[in-house]
Amino acid sequence: MQLGFVSAILADQSLEEVLRFAAGEGFDCVEVLCWPPGGPDRKYGGVTHLDVTDFTPAKADDTRALIDKHGVAFSALGYYSIPLSAEEDQATAAIEHLYKVIDAAAMLGLKGINSFLGANQFKSMEENLAKFAEVWPPIVRHAEERGVRVGIENCPMLYAKTWPFGLNLAHSPAIWRRMFEIIPSPNFGLNYDPSHLRMQLMDPVAPIREFGSRIFHTHAKDMRVDPHRLNDVGSFAPPMDRATAKLPGLGDIDWGAWIGALGDAGYDGPVCIEVEDEAYTESLEARQRSLRISRNVLRPLIG
């Protein structure tokens, strides 16, 4: 496995600065965020470390030169908007940009990209699955033709305004089975983040046994469920009203069991730290420290 981090936490740094920091701190790879320039559509979104809106072979050559200079690989290109959004403009923009991200990954010779399926919180599960079956097969075929794999993150995107359905369909094993029945392609899989299962009061390790072959990429983010808050507001409250995103080692997840289960399943890909711990976001120094703390927890488990 390769230890890296998601570039979003260093949003105010250039791509070269991100790679220089990663190299200096002994990281193997970085998941590089590729949102279209112009700002986020939500918190932790909108980060553009690689602009792929008009990506060319010449720009790919320049990017590979930067990778070679610092000796840090790209684990994947990341773009996490809402392709099945109830907002037509957002959905259209997300789908159009996904194609550009896939093309850029192919030009760079990367194995994959990561994204969300998206969801329309005003429609039923079956209606969302029907829309998924319409929108996503052409995207996956485009990736197949270019030798690129698409990893879907299992973040539910559950906020007060989207409760109880969320903005990303792919949030549970029951739905993953339906996804892979509709699109059985070997180029379609998961970007597996255990924190989103723990947030939903689920076992973050157990699904690896069934879905290990579908895991293309992983995020390492911890989650702390507050039992006192849970007892106070109940499980019907939006999950982040009773849980807090933390650095690996500072929450509830057994990282040894998680890494061990991945290894047992034959996974040998990236483990990318994703920092959304509000205790470490006030300054660049704090955000860099959060990556060092997380590295020190995970490196002994990965080697």
C-alpha positions, 0 to 999 in steps of 0.5 A: 500500500502507498500512504498519501493524502488528499490535496484539499487540506492544502488548498492555498498551496500550489501543486508544486508546494503540495508535492514538495511538502509530500516529498519532504514528509515521506508521503508516497502519493497525493490525490490531486483535486481537480475542480473547475476553477471558480470556487467551491459548491460546498465546504472542502470542495472547489479545490483546483490543484490541477486545472483539467478544463483545457488539458493538453498532452503538453500540460500532461508532460509538464505535470509528469515532469513535476511528479518526477521532480519531487518523486511523489505519485498521483494516487488519482484525480479527485472531483466530488460534485453531484452528477445526479443533483436535483439542481440541473445546472449543477448536475450538467456541470458535474457530468461535463467536468467528469469527462474532462477529469477522466481524459486528463487521467488518461493523458497522465497515465493514471489508473483512476479518478475518484468522484461521487455518484450524486443523488437527488434528495427529493426523489426515492431510492428507486428513482435515483437508481433509475437516473443513475442507470441513465447517467453513469453507464456512458461515463464508465464506458468513456473511462473504460475506453481510456483505461481509467477506473472510476472510484466512487466515494461512500460519503452520504453527503448528509446535511440538515437540508438533505436529511435523510437521503443525502446527496450521494447515493453510494453510501451503503453496501446494500446500494453498492450491490445495486450499483454493481448490478447496473454497472458490472464493469471492472472499471467501476468501483469504490473509493472506500472511506471508513469514516462515513460508515462509522458516522452512520453507526455501521461497521467500517471493516466488515464490508471489505470482505465482500467488496474488497475486489471493488476497492480501487482507492481509499481515504483515511479519515476517522470519525468519533461518535459522541454517545452522550449526544447520540443519547440526547438527539437520537439516530434520526438527527443528521449524523454530524449532529452526533459525530465529529470527523477526526484525524486517524487515531483520534476517533473510533476506527480500529486502523489496524483492523481496517488496514489488515482487512484491506490486506487480506482482501488483496488491496495494495493501493493508495491510503490517502489521509483526508483531513476534515478535523476542525481542530486542525484547520485554523492555519497552514501550520496546523493543517500540515501538522495534521498530516504529520500526526496522521502519517505517524499513526498510519505509517507503521501499519503500512510500511 
